[in-house]
């Protein structure tokens, strides 16, 4: 074989190895229970804010520490510790996608993605003929 053909085969094999090796790092949406099975591994957990339990955020004392409780899709509630500032309109979010890991029964979150309600939901326009004479 020519040196160029061998080089191309090595490059293709390396690319396949990189793709296969990184495949395990892709994350799917999990629950708190499945995240607890592999502590300190990073997961994306989809859930909702549990409004029956309190939130702790004191921007004067520590602006990068926000603690709240979230309920996952299976109904399990866990304490979430977020290392960042409290997101604006956090209480209005319909759904949370939290990136983090479980440690000592708490979910340590490094990123929160919020799904907020549509701002156009209540702004519906009625189209039709008026019945008034």
N, C-alpha and C positions, 0 to 999 in steps of 0.2 A: 504494500500500500504506500501511497505517497504520504509525505509528511503533512500536507495540507488536509488530506482526508482523515488522518489520525487526529489532528488538531480539532477538526470540526466534530468528530465523534466524542472527543473528550469534553468539548464545550457543551454539546447536547446532553451528555451524561451528567455534567455538573449542574446544568440548568434543571434537569429533571430531579436531581437530588435536592436542590434548593427548594423547589416547589413541593416535593413530598415532605421534606423536613419541616417546612413552615406550615403545612396543612394542619398539623396538630395545634397550632397556635391560634387558628381561627376559632372564634367563640360563637356559640349560639346563645339564645336566650334561655336562661335557667331559672330555677326557683331557689329559695333560701336553703331548702333541704338538699338539693343536688350540689349547691355551692359548699355546704357544710361537709359533704363527703370528701372533698378535696380542699382542706383548709390551706389558706395562703396561695391558692391558685386563682387567677383573675377570671371573673365571669361577668356577664351582662345579665342582670336580674330585672325583669319587668314587674312593676308593682304599682301600688296606689298609696297615697299619703293616708295614714291612719289618723283621722282627725279626733278620735276619742282619746288619744294620748298626746301628751305635750311635746313641745319643741323647745330646744335650748339653743339660744344664740345671743351672745353678748358682744357686739362689735367693739366695745371699748376694752373689755378684758382680753378677748382673743378673736380678732376678726376672721380667722381662718379655721374656726371650729364651729360647726353647725351639726346638731344632733336632733334626729327626729325618728319616728316610727313609721315603717312602711309595711304594707300587706302585699304579698306576692299573689300570683294568679291562682294558687292553690288555697289561699286564705291564711297562710302562716304569717304572723306578725313578728318582726324583729327590729331591734334598735339599729339605726343606721348612723354611722359617724362619718361626716363629710369633711374633708380637709380643704375647706374653701369658704368663701362668703355665701351667705344665704341668697339663693337666686330671687330675683324680683318676681313678684306674683306667684310665689311658690305654692301658696295655699289654693290657688285657682287651677292648678294643673290637674288634668284628667288622668294622666298616666305618667309614670316615671320609668326611665331606663337608667339603671344605676350600674356603673362599672366599678368593680372592686372585688374584695375577697372577704371570707368569713374568718374571724379570729375570736376565740373565747365567747362564741355565741352572738357576737355583734358583726354586722356587715360594715367593713371599712371601705368607704366609697371615695374614689378619686375623681369621678366624673358623673354628672347628672344631666340627662337629656329629658326635657319636659315636653309633654304633649298638652298644649293648652286648648281650651275651648275656642271654637271659632268666634271671632268678634262680630261676625255677621249673622250669628244664629238667631238673634232677637230682632234683626232688622229685615223682616220679611215684608215684601210688598204684595198687596192683594190686587190681582188683576181681574177685571170683570166689569159688568154693567152695574150701575147703581140702581137700587130698587126704589129710591126716593123720587117722588114726582115733583 
